[in-house]
Amino acid sequence: MATPMVAGAAVAAAAIAGRYGILAWQAFKARPRMPRMRKFYEGGFQGSMTRREAALILGVRESVVAEKVKEAHRRVMVANHPDAGGSHYLASKINEAKDMMLGKSNNSGSAF
C-alpha cells in the first residue's frame, strides 16, 4: 500500500519540478539582451604606428572598408575629443590611426 503512495509522491514532485524548470527557462529566454561591452585598445603606443595598432585603436579589423573606418573614428573621437575633456595626445593618435587605415601618408607635402 505504501508503494503506490511513494510512486504518486514521486510523480507529483517530478511534475512540480518540471513546471518550475519550464517557468525558469521561459523567464531566461524573455530577459532583455544585454549589449556586449566593446573592449578598446589597452596599453601603450608603439614608436611608429602599424596597421595592426591602428585597427586596435579604432576597434576594427585590419581589412575593413573605408566607411567602417570613418564610423569607428567618429565613435572613438567623440569619446576622446579634447573639447569634451579628452587628451590632445589621444586625439592625435586616433587621427593617425584613421590616416593609417585609410592609406593616407603622414607627410602632407609641406616643408614645415
Secondary structure, DSSP 8 states (H G I E B T S, - for coil): -HHHHHHHHHHHHHHHHHHHHHHHHHHHHHS-----------S---SS--HHHHHHHHTS-TT--HHHHHHHHHHHHHHH-GGGT--HHHHHHHHHHHHHHHT--S--S---
